[in-house]
Every structure is written in structure tokens, then in C-alpha cells.
Amino acid sequence: MTVQRNPWSALGALLVGFSLISLDMTVVAVGNPVIMEGLKASVSEVIWVTSAYLLAYAAPLLFTGRLGDRFGPKNVYLVGLSVFTLASLWCGVSGNIETLITARAVQGFGAALMTPQTMAVITKIFPADKRGAAMGTWGAAVGVSVLLGPIVGGFLMDTAGWEWIFLINVPIGVIGFALAWKLVPALETQHQKFDPVGIVLSCAGMFLLVYSLQEGNNEDWSATIWLMMAAGVGVLALFVVTQAFGKGEPLLLLSLFRDRNFALANVGIAAMSAAVTAMTVPSYFFLQGVRGLSSTESALIFAPLAVMTAICSPVVGKMSDKAHPRTFTTIGFVLFALTIVSYSMLTDPDSSLWLFSTTAAVTGVANGMVWGPLGVIATRNLPVHQSGAGSGIYNTNRQMGAVLGSAAVGALFANRLEAHLPAVGGSGGGGGGGGEGHVEGGVTEIPAALHEQYSSALSETTLLPAVFLVLGALTCLMFLRFPPREPQEQEEADGAVAQKVDGAV
């Protein structure tokens, strides 16, 4: 016997596990100093607690997206959640830094298996013209989880110890598995052959590129880093050529980029992810190094951002079903850029902290206008049977944007410190290369005599995300209006989706 499932219940079940992935990108940030002390690790070693996760997460996303098309998004999601949960347990019981780094890499691979499946399921179980609210909720989960990471991490560090920033994932992962098993429908699969050459080239190219961007600041942008970056670009270029002219089923469906909105949405999500990552770095340095706040206190300054993102994302997502694609995204990017200018002006030793929180709330509104609608635009015309491939591409660009933002803000911070405080510029600018964990781990209270110069360096660094956001806004202006559907066509589409949302009881 089969029953039609409530798509919202399925989405809610998926987001329980998916939120853990986004949370784990930043939850480790505040734990690095204590991890260093507890496991007797060096700074370079503890950086890899974050870097290993991001590398194993970003590199295989194109491939794991296609796995969902072949074996079913529910099945791949459940496997990924199992890997992620068991790896979290492994992280929590690690007795040395080498074991923790290895476990984090396995955890990242589990996240890579899960992530594309969430968007693929949304694409398959929600009709195209009713997908906005669902994508809004998905976007809220991404934005809120990333921003709550330092708050959750700080609370667990203060009350339970660093192990619990990983062990807390275990009961939540078990609950998420049970909910997904029960509520997510088993969707149709596509019989296809995988491209082993494409898999090797894509993973190798992504690894080289992500590694070089992450570690560039730590290695002072040495010749080796630049060669590795060039090699990554070259391998990815070769990968694209093989996908365009190779025989058989390609791993990267270049035909998807014929849809102008899909192609532009991928640029937009990369710009948004880069901006969010780059925004938090100088702000935390300022709040902790100049204003003397703890990690948890500085994270709470940005709590209104998470709250307003959670409130606005579903509402805007639902409204975006009827509006022109560029309506909310363009406004969101521009509003976000304006708040970045505000943060830069507030990065002053005498500024009022309540203004930071107020600006953060406005940033949350801007986030709510971007995350969900971009997902709607990317998936609106996506063929249902290629939803896994499209989701893999979209999430790969999202991760690449985060890595680029982290590397760029670290490099700029080093440059600005060298300009304003030459004596300390070389020791304070390695923050971006290892992700947010490195930034948080390197924050110390700055002597009062240096507050003005240090704040000036941070203020100038804070403006970097505005560059990414302007690019995002310009991209959004080129979105095409969704083509209207005839009533009969819409009825057939709704019926087709309803038939897919079923599962054996």
C-alpha cells in the first residue's frame, strides 16, 4: 500500500540533519584554542580541524549530487547522515589531533553525501511554482545554522568541553535519521553509468583549488600555492573538456547552463556565500580584540541576524513564487551591501554595540531575501530527473564561494595590518586561510594604544564583502522572468509531482 506524503514533513525531516552540516562549518571556530590545549596541538595542526572538513566537503559535491540521481536522494542522504553521525562520535572521542583531523575529513565526506540530496528532494516533491516557501525554509536553515555555529560552540565550550561540539551531533543525527527514514519518500532513480575519469578529474581539481585557497595565507602565498592553484584550474578545465566531448553519461551536465537563470543563480550563490564568510571575520576580530568580548558574547551580537533570517526567509520564499526572480534577490544583495558599509563605519573603538546588533538584524532581512529565492531560481526550470546533478553544481559553487571569501578576507586583513601596524602585520593576518576556525583561534585582546590603528585595518577589511555583493546584485539584474504555465500544463505538473511523493508504509 502507498500513501501520499506531506512534502513539508519530508522537508522538515531533511533539515534536521542538514542543519548539522551548516552548523559544523562554524561551530568549531570557538573551540580551537581549547582543542589546542587539550590535545597538545600546534596552531598549524588545529587549523586542519576546519580545513580537513571543508576540503572533504567541497571536493566531491559534483559526484555526490549524481549519486542521488542514480541511487535515490533518500538513500544517499541516509548513508551520508550515518557517516556524518558516526564521524561526529569519532571526533568526540579522539585522543590526539591526528585522529581528530582524520575524523573531521570523514565527517566532511558525510556532509558532501547529504547536501545535494536536500535540494534534489525539494525539486522533486514540490511543484515548480510552489517551491519558493520550501526553498526559503532551506535557505533559512543554511543561513541560520552557519551564523548560530559560534553561539552554540561557545555555549558548549563554556559548559561541557570541546568534545561536546561534536558529540551533540550524535543524538540529533539519530533523530534526523529516524525522521528521514519515516517521512522522506523514496523517489524514482535514473539508470546511468558513472564517468570514472570525470569523477577523478573533478575531485582532484576541486581539492587542489580549495586547498590552495584555504592554505594560501598560511603559506604566505608561496610559489607552491600558486602552482597548486594553477594546477587545480587546469585540471578543472580538462574536466570540463572531457564532459563536453566525452562519450557516455557526463558527470557535469553542461546543458543545464543553457538555462540563463540557473547559470546566473550559481554566480549569485557563490557571491552570497563569499560575502557571508568574509563578513564575520573582521567583525569577530574587532569585537573580541578591541572591545574585549568573549567568543560567546561576540557571537550573540550577531544573534539578531540569525533570528531575522529565520523569520524572513520562508515568507520571502513564498512571495518569490509570484514575483519576478530579480525582485527580492537584487534588493537583498543591495541591502546587504549597505549593512557592510555600516559595519565598516561601526568598527571604531567608541561605537555603540547596540548599533552592531541593529545592523545585524537588517542584515538578517537581506539574507532572507537572497538564500531562498536564489534556490528557487536555480531549480525552477531544472529537469526533475537531473535535480541531483543541478543541486551538486549549485552547492559546489556555494562552498567555493565560502572558501574564496575566507581566503580573500585573510589576505586583505594581512595587507591592511601591514599598512596600519607594520610591526604586527605579519603575525595577525593569517586568519582567512584556515577558515573561520583560524580566525577565532588567533584573536587576542589588543593593547589600548593600538586600538585606533587596529580598528582602521579592520574597518577597511570589512568593506571586502561589498565587492562580492555588488557582483551578486549585478548578476540578479539579468535574471529572466519565469515563463507562465498554461492551466492544463500546470495541472499535469502538479499531478506528476503528487505521484512522486509516495512511499511504502
C-alpha positions, 0 to 999 in steps of 0.5 A: 500500500502507498500513501501520499506524503506531506512534502513539508514533513519530508522537508522538515525531516531533511533539515534536521540533519542538514542543519548539522552540516551548516552548523559544523562549518562554524561551530568549531571556530570557538573551540580551537584554542581549547582543542589546542590545549587539550590535545597538545596541538600546534596552531598549524595542526588545529587549523586542519580541524576546519580545513580537513572538513571543508576540503572533504566537503567541497571536493566531491559535491559534483559526484555526490549530487549524481549519486542521488540521481542514480541511487535515490536522494533518500538513500544517499542522504541516509548513508551520508547522515550515518557517516556524518553521525558516526564521524561526529562520535569519532571526533568526540572521542579522539585522543590526539589531533591526528585522529581528530583531523582524520575524523573531521575529513570523514565527517566532511565526506558525510556532509558532501553525501547529504547536501545535494540530496536536500535540494534534489528532494525539494525539486522533486516533491514540490511543484515548480511554482510552489517551491519558493516557501520550501526553498526559503525554509532551506535557505533559512536553515543554511543561513541560520545554522552557519551564523548560530555555529559560534553561539552554540560552540561557545555555549558548549565550550563554556559548559561541557568541553570541546568534545561536546561540539561534536558529540551533540551531533550524535543524538540529533543525527539519530533523530534526523535519521529516524525522521528521514527514514519515516517521512522522506519518500523514496523517489524514482532513480535514473539508470546511468553509468558513472564517468570514472575519469570525470569523477577523478578529474573533478575531485582532484581539481576541486581539492587542489583549488580549495586547498590552495585557497584555504592554505594560501595565507598560511603559506604566505602565498608561496610559489607552491600555492600558486602552482597548486592553484594553477594546477587545480584550474587546469585540471578543472578545465580538462574536466570540463573538456572531457564532459563536453566531448566525452562519450557516455553519461557526463558527470557535469551536465553542461546543458543545464547552463543553457538555462540563463537563470540557473547559470546566473543563480550559481554566480549569485550563490557563490557571491552570497556565500563569499560575502557571508564568510568574509563578513564575520571575520573582521567583525569577530576580530574587532569585537573580541580584540578591541572591545574585549568580548568573549567568543560567546558574547561576540557571537550573540551580537550577531544573534539578531541576524540569525533570528531575522533570517529565520523569520524572513526567509520562508515568507520571502520564499513564498512571495518569490513564487509570484514575483519576478526572480530579480525582485527580492534577490537584487534588493537583498544583495543591495541591502546587504551591501549597505549593512557592510558599509555600516559595519565598516563605519561601526568598527571604531573603538567608541561605537555603540554595540547596540548599533552592531546588533541593529545592523545585524538584524537588517542584515538578517532581512537581506539574507532572507531575501537572497538564500531562498529565492536564489534556490528557487531560481536555480531549480525552477526550470531544472529537469526533475530527473537531473535535480541531483546533478543541478543541486551538486553544481549549485552547492559546489559553487556555494562552498567555493564561494565560502572558501574564496571569501575566507581566503580573500578576507585573510589576505586583505586583513594581512595587507591592511595590518601591514599598512596600519601596524607594520610591526604586527602585520605579519603575525595577525593576518593569517586568519582567512586561510584556515577558515573561520576556525583560524580566525577565532583561534588567533584573536587576542585582546589588543593593547589600548594604544593600538586600538585606533590603528587596529580598528582602521585595518579592520574597518577597511577589511570589512568593506571586502564583502561589498565587492562580492555583493555588488557582483551578486546584485549585478548578476540578479539584474539579468535574471529572466522572468519565469515563463507562465504555465498554461492551466492544463500544463500546470495541472499535469505538473502538479499531478506528476509531482503528487505521484512522486511523493509516495512511499511504502508504509 
